[in-house]
Amino acid sequence: MQFIETRGNDGSRAKNVNFSDAILNPSASFGGLYVPQSLPSVGIEFLEKHKNSHYKTLAADFLDSFNIDIDPQIIAQALSRYDNFDDPKNPVPLEQIEDNCFVSELYHGQTRAFKDMALQPFGYILSSLAQQRDEQYLIMAATSGDTGPATLETFKDQDNVKVVCLYPDGGTSDVQRLQMVTEEAKNLKVIGIKGNFDDTQSSLKSLLASEDFKQDLASRDIKLTAANSVNFGRIIFQIIYHIHSYLELVRNGSISLGDEIYLSVPSGNFGNALGGYYAKKAGLPIKKILIASNINNILTDWINSGEYDISHRELVLTQSPAMDILKSSNIERVMFDKFGATRTKELMESLDTNKKFSLSKEELQSLREDFDACYSDDQEGNRVIAHYANKGYIMDPHTATCIRAYQDLRKKDIPTIIYSTAQWTKFSTTVATALGYDAKDDLDALEWISKNRSLKVPAVIQGLFDKEVKHSIVVEQKSIKEEMLKFL
């Protein structure tokens, strides 16, 4: 499988690259991204083959159909990371909460968030490639709360890689911050940034594209890569769980093979939704992908009106911080797939320069063939959390945004899969508030919910509050490069 660039080729790079090159060097021409030249089929024949497959078997065959240039033994070892999830036989359980509403729980890995699903195997593959090539890599990650802990977890103590994780100071939950700043491995560095996630992500993208920074690294014999969803190595693993969740509906008798379903996806940087889009394009019977946003509802504007305008908008900090994003990286890959490289370059350059762009009527119509969108605010999220808690199901605030999409956007009464991207333990203060308890901090909230709802707090979460903080630095954006070079 060859990978091509979303904004066309600038003449200084190869026009087509292998998967390994795309993940080791994810920055493409003109600031674009890498995408697969084509997609393998996951139609009825593929689904029938894996009707009763273990998750790892499904994943291995899907990756094999992509024909990526990674040794099968490395892939097998990468997928064995799922053996450390709560249930190795089923790392992504599906729970029914309404007659036609099912929650795909993506958070049963080490850091209790959906980023483990992609980053656990991806991290092993990337570090293995670095060792095979006898090269040293700096892996950069910008996080709104979940990518950071998952990136640090997968790369800690790995040879040939160092990781710098950037997070917006004050823009994560207590648990998310502690998962990062208490990491002890010597190859990890965590830096708080004064600003929001968009500021943090912009800083990362600027450094990825900076020739001066690359020269600084080259003088140390270090190459640069990224672990965010700008890297297709993340996205390829995010396609698989959509296929698995569909097959779970078949297995429990809710649908027959070939029946259409809806996906309801809480969306910030759009990687999770992009995985669903690629699955749909590859043949998975998806009626539509329903995008759920919080009050930072730029994706709702884009999908409903074709307008992507952040020129007069300020990011609002909410109780669903992983969605507190105004510049969603992965919309670029969708637009490339629908409109081509020339138009995508024009639209993204307008967003970079003017902070806005507009789709034509025909382009919007094409976008809406696959997506619908809506949003809800924190107050509605609290009502949703309380409602389902009273029915015996505890969800986090990101998952709660999906209920509005389930209720309002479906045109047919067919099964809907909601994607739960984090366990309630990562946002316990918000959940406690929704349940009527004013907790003083995350630890207080965890203990109250655990006691009052008879829920066990995982040891990896409970133990965070006794660990020593190892990374306390918080800097302005302009100081990020200096701090990175000190670390190196």
PAMARBA-74579 format. One record per residue (C-alpha): residue number from 1; residue in one letter; x, y, z negated. Coordinates in Angstrom, 3 decimals, decimal comma, padded with zeros to 6 digits, m for minus. Example, Ala and Ser with C-alpha at 12.3 -4.5 7.8 and 13.67 -1.06 7.14 Angstrom:
<sites>
SITE    n  res         X         Y         Z
SITE    1    A   012,300  m004,500  m007,800
SITE    2    S   013,670  m001,060  m007,140
</sites>
This chain:
<sites>
SITE    n  res         X         Y         Z
SITE    1    M   000,000   000,000   000,000
SITE    2    Q   001,309   003,403   000,999
SITE    3    F   000,505   006,685  m000,764
SITE    4    I  m000,029   010,049   000,911
SITE    5    E  m000,317   013,671  m000,250
SITE    6    T  m003,478   015,651  m000,943
SITE    7    R  m002,168   018,944   000,488
SITE    8    G  m000,231   017,558   003,434
SITE    9    N   003,510   017,139   003,827
SITE   10    D   006,045   019,965   003,566
SITE   11    G   008,744   018,243   005,635
SITE   12    S   011,127   017,771   002,720
SITE   13    R   009,474   014,595   001,437
SITE   14    A   008,577   011,289   003,061
SITE   15    K   005,091   011,345   004,577
SITE   16    N   004,282   007,978   002,989
SITE   17    V   005,680   006,511  m000,231
SITE   18    N   005,358   003,247  m002,146
SITE   19    F   003,445   002,983  m005,404
SITE   20    S   006,669   002,882  m007,444
SITE   21    D   007,916   006,118  m005,880
SITE   22    A   004,518   007,801  m006,338
SITE   23    I   004,462   007,066  m010,072
SITE   24    L   008,114   007,883  m010,712
SITE   25    N   007,847   011,142  m008,735
SITE   26    P   004,175   012,222  m008,990
SITE   27    S   004,660   015,828  m007,806
SITE   28    A   003,733   015,975  m004,100
SITE   29    S   004,176   018,633  m001,389
SITE   30    F   002,753   022,127  m002,016
SITE   31    G   001,888   021,168  m005,619
SITE   32    G  m000,451   018,402  m004,508
SITE   33    L  m001,023   014,856  m005,743
SITE   34    Y  m000,486   011,365  m004,375
SITE   35    V  m003,440   009,192  m003,325
SITE   36    P  m003,662   005,709  m001,769
SITE   37    Q  m003,863   005,633   002,014
SITE   38    S  m006,762   003,171   001,707
SITE   39    L  m008,633   001,203  m000,953
SITE   40    P  m009,061  m002,568  m001,307
SITE   41    S  m012,576  m004,009  m001,244
SITE   42    V  m014,471  m004,738  m004,442
SITE   43    G  m017,631  m005,799  m002,643
SITE   44    I  m019,856  m008,790  m003,361
SITE   45    E  m017,215  m011,375  m002,434
SITE   46    F  m014,701  m009,894  m004,905
SITE   47    L  m017,349  m009,526  m007,615
SITE   48    E  m018,575  m013,103  m007,168
SITE   49    K  m014,995  m014,329  m007,491
SITE   50    H  m014,631  m012,568  m010,840
SITE   51    K  m018,108  m013,091  m012,221
SITE   52    N  m016,661  m014,990  m015,191
SITE   53    S  m013,073  m013,722  m015,146
SITE   54    H  m011,045  m012,617  m018,153
SITE   55    Y  m010,243  m008,887  m018,029
SITE   56    K  m006,554  m009,549  m017,341
SITE   57    T  m007,421  m011,926  m014,484
SITE   58    L  m009,678  m009,313  m012,896
SITE   59    A  m007,028  m006,628  m013,332
SITE   60    A  m004,222  m008,772  m011,884
SITE   61    D  m006,249  m009,643  m008,786
SITE   62    F  m007,319  m006,035  m008,268
SITE   63    L  m003,715  m004,841  m008,477
SITE   64    D  m002,677  m007,653  m006,125
SITE   65    S  m005,293  m006,522  m003,589
SITE   66    F  m003,735  m003,048  m003,735
SITE   67    N  m000,467  m004,694  m002,644
SITE   68    I   001,658  m002,421  m004,825
SITE   69    D   005,432  m002,891  m004,846
SITE   70    I   005,710  m004,083  m008,444
SITE   71    D   007,029  m007,530  m009,364
SITE   72    P   004,131  m009,820  m010,402
SITE   73    Q   005,983  m010,748  m013,589
SITE   74    I   006,153  m007,078  m014,587
SITE   75    I   002,430  m006,707  m013,882
SITE   76    A   001,681  m009,798  m015,995
SITE   77    Q   003,736  m008,410  m018,878
SITE   78    A   002,076  m005,004  m018,513
SITE   79    L  m001,403  m006,540  m018,668
SITE   80    S  m000,403  m008,574  m021,713
SITE   81    R  m000,521  m005,268  m023,610
SITE   82    Y  m004,299  m005,831  m023,726
SITE   83    D  m003,614  m008,776  m026,051
SITE   84    N  m003,033  m006,199  m028,801
SITE   85    F  m006,566  m004,770  m028,490
SITE   86    D  m009,298  m005,662  m031,007
SITE   87    D  m010,519  m008,591  m028,894
SITE   88    P  m007,894  m009,831  m026,414
SITE   89    K  m010,572  m011,815  m024,563
SITE   90    N  m012,663  m008,689  m023,983
SITE   91    P  m010,796  m005,401  m024,505
SITE   92    V  m013,810  m003,412  m023,219
SITE   93    P  m017,040  m004,572  m024,902
SITE   94    L  m020,416  m003,383  m023,652
SITE   95    E  m023,097  m002,410  m026,195
SITE   96    Q  m026,774  m001,827  m025,407
SITE   97    I  m028,345   001,246  m027,051
SITE   98    E  m031,530   001,628  m024,935
SITE   99    D  m033,479  m000,661  m022,599
SITE  100    N  m031,451   000,510  m019,619
SITE  101    C  m028,514   002,216  m021,315
SITE  102    F  m025,248   000,442  m022,117
SITE  103    V  m022,092   001,848  m023,703
SITE  104    S  m018,741   000,706  m022,321
SITE  105    E  m016,443   001,028  m025,332
SITE  106    L  m013,026   001,987  m023,985
SITE  107    Y  m011,453   002,705  m027,358
SITE  108    H  m010,450  m000,676  m028,786
SITE  109    G  m006,708  m000,165  m028,267
SITE  110    Q  m003,937   001,066  m030,519
SITE  111    T  m004,832   004,776  m030,580
SITE  112    R  m008,631   004,281  m030,559
SITE  113    A  m009,189   006,165  m027,298
SITE  114    F  m009,740   005,235  m023,665
SITE  115    K  m006,277   006,415  m022,616
SITE  116    D  m004,876   003,141  m024,002
SITE  117    M  m006,661   001,266  m021,204
SITE  118    A  m004,401   002,873  m018,605
SITE  119    L  m001,333   003,955  m020,527
SITE  120    Q  m000,517   000,646  m022,221
SITE  121    P   000,120  m001,246  m018,946
SITE  122    F   001,274   001,840  m017,034
SITE  123    G   003,913   002,662  m019,651
SITE  124    Y   005,396  m000,809  m019,450
SITE  125    I   005,568  m000,654  m015,642
SITE  126    L   007,198   002,775  m015,569
SITE  127    S   009,842   001,941  m018,178
SITE  128    S   010,569  m001,369  m016,391
SITE  129    L   011,121   000,484  m013,118
SITE  130    A   013,493   002,913  m014,846
SITE  131    Q   015,507   000,012  m016,253
SITE  132    Q   015,546  m001,835  m012,910
SITE  133    R   016,921   001,249  m011,169
SITE  134    D   019,287   002,044  m014,041
SITE  135    E   017,847   005,573  m014,147
SITE  136    Q   016,981   007,843  m017,076
SITE  137    Y   013,586   009,562  m017,091
SITE  138    L   011,992   012,398  m018,990
SITE  139    I   008,250   011,739  m019,192
SITE  140    M   006,140   014,803  m019,798
SITE  141    A   002,581   014,701  m021,076
SITE  142    A   000,131   017,500  m021,780
SITE  143    T  m002,736   016,413  m023,995
SITE  144    S  m006,115   017,652  m025,128
SITE  145    G  m005,924   015,029  m027,852
SITE  146    D  m005,971   011,470  m026,501
SITE  147    T  m003,342   011,268  m023,751
SITE  148    G  m000,615   012,347  m026,171
SITE  149    P  m001,025   009,620  m028,810
SITE  150    A  m001,479   006,942  m026,119
SITE  151    T   001,619   008,101  m024,210
SITE  152    L   003,772   008,182  m027,331
SITE  153    E   002,517   004,763  m028,391
SITE  154    T   003,282   003,058  m025,079
SITE  155    F   006,760   004,566  m024,594
SITE  156    K   008,136   004,580  m028,143
SITE  157    D   011,506   002,842  m028,400
SITE  158    Q   011,463   001,984  m024,665
SITE  159    D   014,828   002,036  m022,920
SITE  160    N   015,674   004,581  m020,189
SITE  161    V   012,812   006,938  m021,061
SITE  162    K   012,361   009,964  m023,267
SITE  163    V   008,959   011,566  m023,814
SITE  164    V   007,997   015,164  m024,521
SITE  165    C   004,339   015,591  m025,464
SITE  166    L   002,727   019,045  m025,415
SITE  167    Y  m000,513   019,712  m027,283
SITE  168    P  m002,532   022,910  m027,914
SITE  169    D  m002,015   023,923  m031,540
SITE  170    G  m005,420   023,899  m033,251
SITE  171    G  m007,048   022,276  m030,221
SITE  172    T  m007,163   018,667  m031,454
SITE  173    S  m008,745   016,820  m034,356
SITE  174    D  m006,691   016,142  m037,498
SITE  175    V  m006,385   012,476  m036,597
SITE  176    Q  m005,264   013,201  m033,034
SITE  177    R  m002,610   015,626  m034,287
SITE  178    L  m001,370   013,199  m036,942
SITE  179    Q  m001,134   010,410  m034,372
SITE  180    M   001,393   012,569  m032,534
SITE  181    V   003,349   014,477  m035,158
SITE  182    T   004,041   011,435  m037,348
SITE  183    E   005,695   009,389  m034,573
SITE  184    E   009,215   008,379  m035,628
SITE  185    A   010,861   006,921  m032,497
SITE  186    K   014,020   008,780  m031,491
SITE  187    N   013,039   008,935  m027,806
SITE  188    L   009,911   011,006  m028,567
SITE  189    K   009,424   014,761  m028,992
SITE  190    V   006,107   016,463  m029,824
SITE  191    I   005,648   020,223  m029,337
SITE  192    G   002,623   022,291  m030,314
SITE  193    I   001,779   025,094  m027,877
SITE  194    K   000,199   028,423  m028,750
SITE  195    G  m002,752   028,409  m026,363
SITE  196    N  m005,445   026,055  m025,095
SITE  197    F  m005,233   022,869  m023,054
SITE  198    D  m005,350   024,690  m019,712
SITE  199    D  m002,303   026,694  m020,837
SITE  200    T  m000,582   023,476  m021,902
SITE  201    Q  m001,374   021,649  m018,667
SITE  202    S  m000,297   024,645  m016,557
SITE  203    S   003,042   024,700  m018,382
SITE  204    L   003,561   021,023  m017,606
SITE  205    K   002,699   021,458  m013,918
SITE  206    S   005,021   024,457  m013,633
SITE  207    L   007,929   022,499  m015,086
SITE  208    L   007,189   019,500  m012,855
SITE  209    A   007,450   021,806  m009,838
SITE  210    S   010,421   023,854  m011,125
SITE  211    E   013,636   023,287  m009,170
SITE  212    D   015,647   025,057  m011,877
SITE  213    F   014,327   022,686  m014,517
SITE  214    K   015,030   019,685  m012,306
SITE  215    Q   018,602   020,929  m011,831
SITE  216    D   018,978   021,257  m015,608
SITE  217    L   017,847   017,657  m015,926
SITE  218    A   020,025   016,487  m013,020
SITE  219    S   023,083   017,894  m014,788
SITE  220    R   022,196   015,467  m017,607
SITE  221    D   021,536   012,652  m015,102
SITE  222    I   017,835   012,640  m015,992
SITE  223    K   014,869   012,468  m013,608
SITE  224    L   011,430   013,949  m014,296
SITE  225    T   007,999   012,313  m014,223
SITE  226    A   004,584   012,656  m015,897
SITE  227    A   002,107   010,464  m017,768
SITE  228    N  m001,013   012,592  m017,233
SITE  229    S  m003,698   011,593  m014,772
SITE  230    V  m001,852   013,637  m012,137
SITE  231    N   000,081   010,347  m011,955
SITE  232    F  m001,776   007,719  m009,913
SITE  233    G  m000,251   005,063  m012,134
SITE  234    R  m002,883   006,147  m014,652
SITE  235    I  m005,765   006,210  m012,186
SITE  236    I  m005,234   002,728  m010,754
SITE  237    F  m005,920   001,199  m014,185
SITE  238    Q  m008,959   003,448  m014,678
SITE  239    I  m010,696   001,885  m011,677
SITE  240    I  m010,614  m001,593  m013,198
SITE  241    Y  m012,790  m001,050  m016,258
SITE  242    H  m015,636   000,258  m014,095
SITE  243    I  m015,610  m003,061  m012,219
SITE  244    H  m015,425  m005,006  m015,487
SITE  245    S  m018,356  m003,109  m017,013
SITE  246    Y  m020,503  m003,806  m013,948
SITE  247    L  m019,684  m007,517  m014,257
SITE  248    E  m020,607  m007,411  m017,948
SITE  249    L  m024,109  m006,309  m016,922
SITE  250    V  m024,267  m009,265  m014,555
SITE  251    R  m023,094  m011,632  m017,290
SITE  252    N  m025,684  m010,473  m019,813
SITE  253    G  m028,489  m010,761  m017,270
SITE  254    S  m029,292  m007,045  m016,998
SITE  255    I  m028,601  m007,000  m013,245
SITE  256    S  m027,882  m009,384  m010,394
SITE  257    L  m024,817  m009,086  m008,188
SITE  258    G  m025,431  m006,325  m005,677
SITE  259    D  m027,886  m004,351  m007,819
SITE  260    E  m027,108  m000,640  m008,102
SITE  261    I  m026,333   001,096  m011,380
SITE  262    Y  m025,556   004,603  m012,613
SITE  263    L  m022,362   005,608  m014,369
SITE  264    S  m022,480   008,404  m016,945
SITE  265    V  m018,993   009,782  m017,579
SITE  266    P  m017,903   012,479  m020,075
SITE  267    S  m015,515   014,563  m018,027
SITE  268    G  m012,680   016,992  m018,635
SITE  269    N  m009,744   016,381  m016,319
SITE  270    F  m011,930   014,104  m014,124
SITE  271    G  m009,628   011,054  m014,135
SITE  272    N  m012,236   008,714  m015,628
SITE  273    A  m014,850   009,897  m013,125
SITE  274    L  m012,336   009,579  m010,286
SITE  275    G  m011,804   005,943  m011,230
SITE  276    G  m015,555   005,437  m010,886
SITE  277    Y  m015,580   007,238  m007,541
SITE  278    Y  m012,814   005,022  m006,155
SITE  279    A  m014,659   001,933  m007,425
SITE  280    K  m017,826   003,124  m005,656
SITE  281    K  m015,948   003,816  m002,454
SITE  282    A  m014,322   000,386  m002,630
SITE  283    G  m017,745  m001,251  m002,723
SITE  284    L  m018,929  m001,416  m006,330
SITE  285    P  m022,743  m000,926  m006,206
SITE  286    I  m022,973   002,469  m007,905
SITE  287    K  m026,010   004,623  m007,161
SITE  288    K  m024,378   007,797  m008,468
SITE  289    I  m021,830   009,010  m010,973
SITE  290    L  m023,425   011,318  m013,540
SITE  291    I  m020,926   013,848  m014,874
SITE  292    A  m021,446   014,992  m018,459
SITE  293    S  m019,750   018,168  m019,678
SITE  294    N  m019,759   020,263  m022,814
SITE  295    I  m020,294   024,031  m022,810
SITE  296    N  m017,127   024,410  m020,700
SITE  297    N  m019,310   023,306  m017,822
SITE  298    I  m017,175   024,220  m014,817
SITE  299    L  m017,697   020,743  m013,348
SITE  300    T  m021,476   021,238  m013,530
SITE  301    D  m021,107   024,436  m011,492
SITE  302    W  m018,868   022,724  m008,945
SITE  303    I  m021,148   019,733  m008,411
SITE  304    N  m024,478   021,575  m008,538
SITE  305    S  m023,588   024,743  m006,615
SITE  306    G  m020,230   024,178  m004,922
SITE  307    E  m018,767   027,119  m006,844
SITE  308    Y  m015,586   026,597  m008,861
SITE  309    D  m014,973   029,972  m010,462
SITE  310    I  m012,883   030,431  m013,603
SITE  311    S  m011,916   034,028  m012,820
SITE  312    H  m014,212   035,440  m015,508
SITE  313    R  m014,452   032,477  m017,833
SITE  314    E  m012,662   031,820  m021,084
SITE  315    L  m012,224   028,367  m022,513
SITE  316    V  m014,507   027,655  m025,466
SITE  317    L  m013,220   025,351  m028,195
SITE  318    T  m015,851   022,720  m028,971
SITE  319    Q  m016,291   019,581  m031,048
SITE  320    S  m015,496   017,514  m027,912
SITE  321    P  m011,963   018,893  m027,338
SITE  322    A  m010,868   016,381  m024,687
SITE  323    M  m013,396   018,115  m022,414
SITE  324    D  m012,282   021,656  m023,261
SITE  325    I  m010,801   022,118  m019,799
SITE  326    L  m011,507   024,627  m017,033
SITE  327    K  m008,986   023,433  m014,439
SITE  328    S  m009,701   019,777  m013,755
SITE  329    S  m006,765   018,207  m011,917
SITE  330    N  m008,508   015,240  m010,327
SITE  331    I  m011,196   017,104  m008,415
SITE  332    E  m008,363   017,582  m005,915
SITE  333    R  m008,275   013,877  m005,118
SITE  334    V  m012,037   013,776  m004,520
SITE  335    M  m011,888   016,802  m002,234
SITE  336    F  m008,989   015,324  m000,275
SITE  337    D  m010,965   012,134   000,247
SITE  338    K  m013,966   014,073   001,503
SITE  339    F  m012,495   017,115   003,249
SITE  340    G  m008,903   016,218   004,194
SITE  341    A  m005,501   017,693   003,367
SITE  342    T  m005,770   021,044   005,182
SITE  343    R  m009,027   022,034   003,524
SITE  344    T  m007,916   020,704   000,132
SITE  345    K  m004,738   022,788   000,285
SITE  346    E  m006,815   025,855   001,146
SITE  347    L  m009,259   025,271  m001,726
SITE  348    M  m006,615   024,500  m004,346
SITE  349    E  m004,432   027,440  m003,341
SITE  350    S  m007,487   029,685  m003,686
SITE  351    L  m008,029   028,267  m007,178
SITE  352    D  m004,371   028,863  m008,073
SITE  353    T  m004,311   032,386  m006,631
SITE  354    N  m007,857   033,707  m007,073
SITE  355    K  m009,038   031,342  m009,804
SITE  356    K  m012,002   030,315  m007,684
SITE  357    F  m013,168   028,647  m004,492
SITE  358    S  m016,476   027,850  m002,781
SITE  359    L  m017,535   024,756  m000,896
SITE  360    S  m019,536   025,057   002,294
SITE  361    K  m023,133   023,802   002,396
SITE  362    E  m022,018   020,660   004,201
SITE  363    E  m019,169   020,041   001,745
SITE  364    L  m021,487   020,412  m001,236
SITE  365    Q  m023,928   017,983   000,334
SITE  366    S  m021,123   015,467   000,729
SITE  367    L  m020,041   015,915  m002,905
SITE  368    R  m023,586   015,419  m004,167
SITE  369    E  m023,897   012,121  m002,348
SITE  370    D  m021,763   010,649  m005,123
SITE  371    F  m022,148   012,974  m008,112
SITE  372    D  m024,757   014,739  m010,228
SITE  373    A  m023,881   016,798  m013,300
SITE  374    C  m025,220   018,434  m016,443
SITE  375    Y  m023,919   019,623  m019,806
SITE  376    S  m024,907   019,871  m023,446
SITE  377    D  m023,706   021,988  m026,356
SITE  378    D  m022,431   021,010  m029,799
SITE  379    Q  m025,864   021,322  m031,421
SITE  380    E  m027,383   018,863  m028,992
SITE  381    G  m024,391   016,581  m029,477
SITE  382    N  m025,003   016,530  m033,228
SITE  383    R  m028,660   015,627  m032,700
SITE  384    V  m027,662   012,771  m030,401
SITE  385    I  m025,062   011,439  m032,862
SITE  386    A  m027,608   011,555  m035,716
SITE  387    H  m030,339   009,907  m033,615
SITE  388    Y  m028,240   006,909  m032,631
SITE  389    A  m026,637   006,643  m036,067
SITE  390    N  m030,125   006,184  m037,478
SITE  391    K  m030,595   003,371  m034,961
SITE  392    G  m027,363   001,750  m036,154
SITE  393    Y  m024,893   002,963  m033,520
SITE  394    I  m022,157   005,513  m034,301
SITE  395    M  m020,695   007,435  m031,356
SITE  396    D  m018,148   010,234  m031,024
SITE  397    P  m019,045   013,732  m029,699
SITE  398    H  m017,706   013,067  m026,174
SITE  399    T  m019,901   010,006  m025,767
SITE  400    A  m022,860   012,018  m027,055
SITE  401    T  m022,718   014,390  m024,065
SITE  402    C  m023,609   011,478  m021,779
SITE  403    I  m027,106   011,075  m023,204
SITE  404    R  m028,403   014,242  m021,508
SITE  405    A  m027,142   012,905  m018,165
SITE  406    Y  m028,809   009,540  m018,846
SITE  407    Q  m032,106   011,194  m019,716
SITE  408    D  m032,265   013,952  m017,083
SITE  409    L  m030,264   012,975  m013,990
SITE  410    R  m031,390   009,474  m013,095
SITE  411    K  m033,780   009,345  m010,159
SITE  412    K  m034,367   005,597  m010,544
SITE  413    D  m034,965   003,579  m013,695
SITE  414    I  m031,992   001,280  m013,269
SITE  415    P  m029,264   000,343  m015,761
SITE  416    T  m026,766   003,040  m016,702
SITE  417    I  m023,299   002,552  m018,139
SITE  418    I  m022,125   005,304  m020,480
SITE  419    Y  m018,384   005,514  m021,086
SITE  420    S  m017,365   005,946  m024,695
SITE  421    T  m013,900   007,467  m024,577
SITE  422    A  m013,021   007,563  m028,286
SITE  423    Q  m013,947   005,841  m031,513
SITE  424    W  m015,863   007,915  m034,064
SITE  425    T  m012,826   007,767  m036,388
SITE  426    K  m010,978   010,292  m034,225
SITE  427    F  m013,734   012,882  m034,744
SITE  428    S  m015,031   011,924  m038,163
SITE  429    T  m015,590   015,485  m039,400
SITE  430    T  m017,934   016,196  m036,494
SITE  431    V  m019,755   012,898  m036,992
SITE  432    A  m020,123   013,558  m040,726
SITE  433    T  m021,579   017,001  m040,002
SITE  434    A  m024,096   015,456  m037,610
SITE  435    L  m025,091   013,016  m040,361
SITE  436    G  m025,611   015,820  m042,877
SITE  437    Y  m022,325   015,797  m044,817
SITE  438    D  m020,021   018,822  m044,932
SITE  439    A  m016,598   017,145  m045,115
SITE  440    K  m013,586   019,186  m046,180
SITE  441    D  m011,268   017,374  m043,764
SITE  442    D  m010,944   014,234  m041,628
SITE  443    L  m009,895   012,009  m044,523
SITE  444    D  m012,914   013,040  m046,585
SITE  445    A  m015,182   012,446  m043,590
SITE  446    L  m013,697   009,021  m042,848
SITE  447    E  m014,215   007,874  m046,426
SITE  448    W  m017,789   009,210  m046,593
SITE  449    I  m018,898   007,657  m043,287
SITE  450    S  m017,194   004,377  m044,085
SITE  451    K  m018,975   004,165  m047,437
SITE  452    N  m022,403   005,417  m046,336
SITE  453    R  m022,580   003,529  m043,044
SITE  454    S  m020,675   000,409  m044,104
SITE  455    L  m018,067   000,888  m041,383
SITE  456    K  m014,434  m000,131  m041,618
SITE  457    V  m011,768   002,456  m040,786
SITE  458    P  m008,979   000,808  m038,739
SITE  459    A  m005,647   000,570  m040,537
SITE  460    V  m003,927   002,550  m037,736
SITE  461    I  m006,190   005,498  m038,562
SITE  462    Q  m006,263   005,153  m042,358
SITE  463    G  m002,481   004,922  m042,567
SITE  464    L  m001,891   008,217  m040,754
SITE  465    F  m002,605   010,261  m043,867
SITE  466    D   000,287   008,674  m045,748
SITE  467    K   002,878   009,125  m042,995
SITE  468    E   005,502   011,876  m042,971
SITE  469    V   005,194   014,624  m040,352
SITE  470    K   008,221   014,375  m038,053
SITE  471    H   007,316   017,028  m035,456
SITE  472    S   006,253   020,376  m036,887
SITE  473    I   007,390   022,822  m034,193
SITE  474    V   004,879   025,145  m032,492
SITE  475    V   006,093   027,521  m029,747
SITE  476    E   004,949   030,007  m027,116
SITE  477    Q   004,666   028,709  m023,546
SITE  478    K   007,837   030,533  m022,498
SITE  479    S   009,873   028,540  m025,047
SITE  480    I   008,836   025,047  m023,924
SITE  481    K   011,734   024,517  m021,526
SITE  482    E   014,293   025,577  m024,156
SITE  483    E   012,846   023,156  m026,716
SITE  484    M   012,889   020,306  m024,212
SITE  485    L   016,516   020,900  m023,323
SITE  486    K   017,455   021,001  m027,033
SITE  487    F   015,827   017,593  m027,447
SITE  488    L   017,713   016,175  m024,467
</sites>
